[in-house]
Amino acid sequence: MGLIRRKLWLALVGMLALQVIAVHWSPAQAIFGTTDLLPGDWLLAAAASSVLLLDEARKLLLKLLRAAR
């Protein structure tokens, strides 16, 4: 199970890196028709993805609480 979760996180980080490249690298911008995002836009994207992070934090907290019993 741990290996699968590591692969999932690796895939998520890889996807984020590819998105940053598509948004900020000029040749990729020409291919995908994207433009640079402003800091406020990145903040909005981070807030939207925080659902995943908060859910993972909740799972970790529950796991730690169960282990403490």
N, C-alpha and C positions, 0 to 999 in steps of 0.2 A: 504494500500500500504506500509506503514512504517513497519508493522509487517513482511511482505514478504521480504522486503529488509534486515531487521535484521536477519531473518532466513537464507537468502542467505549468509550474512557475517559470521554468525555463522558456516554455512556449509563450507565456504571457510577456515576459521581458523581451523576447525576440520580436514579438508582434509590436510592442511599444517602440522598439528601436526602428523597425521598418516604417512605422507611422511617422516618427520624427524625421526620418530620411525623406519620406514622400512629401512632407510638409515644408521642410527647410532646405533641401538640397536642390539647387537650380535645375539640373538635368531631370531629376524625378518630378519636379514641379511641372516641367514642360510635358512630360509623358502623361501624368495623371491630372493635369489641369488644376493644381492646388496653389495656394498662396501661403505666405508665412502667417502663423497664428500670433496674435498679440498675447502678452502675459495673462490678460483677463480671460482669453479664450482657453488657454491651458488650465487656468484655475477652474473654469467651468467643467472642462473635461475631467479634471482630477476629482471634483466634487461628484460628478456622475459615476466615476469608477470607484468611489469610496464605498459603495454598497458592497462590492466584493471584499474589500479589505476589512470592513467592519464585520461582515459575516465570518470571515476567516478568524478574526480576533475573538469573536463570540465562541466559535468552535474550540479554539485553543483554551480559552478560559474555562469552558465546560469540561474539557479533557483534564485540565489541571485540577479543577475542583473534585472531579471523580477520583483522580489519583490520590488526592490528599485524604480521602475518606478511609 
